[in-house]
């Protein structure tokens, strides 16, 4: 029997209004706090007919543990309780949806939006890990939004509380309703060691890496009709490079995400903070503001050397583009130029002065460019010995 079939008009101090969500182990209701006169969400867990008393004792103990987490990117637990054999959590009622809902509408997110969400969730994980908690079920459906820009990590029902030395002190499996099982989580986002029943802090790093992979490509690293096949792929196969699914993904960003998805824990980022550092460094290379909305148009900044640009490999390097010169007959060289981020006003950076030096003297030129769908278009306006020439590459 499901909770919505047995829950009465009230649970504790909360008036039940209507069900707003249901999963394999619980139902979420919209309710009203009668004391504070505010709407809340109440997660009610499926009763266990065989060992419900044991379950309720563990629930009370473990709910107190979960309620200790207090971070702006972790969904708060207002209250918890038990009534007539039914256990429940009380949480804020958020109305901006989940990451899963956004991906259903948008499928592929922009690089800045994806990094913005990932970094905030990684901050939440760093906070939890420092307090010896691991989540074990990070997925788009468990990332909710307080507002358009602020994600929160929800559903710590599979959280694991670990000792300082990494050994298990408390296994909060209260929400699974499946007894003593070793595999807990969602197959598309589970780390190899979690599949083997040995989750740790690095498992959360893997899972958020899988979520980031999906945000940038439109699909998790591994998919199949069978959950068993998906789990096998996590154990034995390598994810496709992201730029084979989304050519706008820079090679270096793909490498950052691939490290988070390494099969061996020791090969991943040692902490969420280290993952944040790698993503931030890559964002700086891309000159991408984490709150920027349009990553598809870039303006080219002043060249750092006297080598002009002629060709590019956007599939490999994205905004950090490699250019070669054939405007000069001699001395062709290679140069890295950092593309200017979108959103910068034309009056500030749309044209940049650079110098081209070749066998026939020097050229002074202005350049502007546009990157769209992996194709870089550049216009040069050159002035040499009183002559003005214009070329589009």
Protein Blocks (a to p, Z undefined) as FASTA:
>chain_A
ZZklmpcfbehjbccfbdcbdcfkbccdddddfklopacddddddddfklmmmmmmmmmm
mmmmmmmpccfkbccdfbgcdeehiacddddddfebpfklmmmmnopacfklmmmmmmmm
mmmmmmmmmnopafklacfklpccfblmlccdehillgccddfkopafbdcfklnonoja
fbecjfklccfklmnopacfklmmmmmmmmmmmmmnopafbdcfblklmmmmmmmpccdd
fklmmmklcfklmmmmmmmmpfblklmcfbfklmmmmmmmmmmmnopafkbfblmbccdd
ddfblcdcfbdcfklnmmmccdddfkbfghpacdddddddehiafklmmpccdddddfeo
caddddddddeehiacddddddeehiacdddZZ
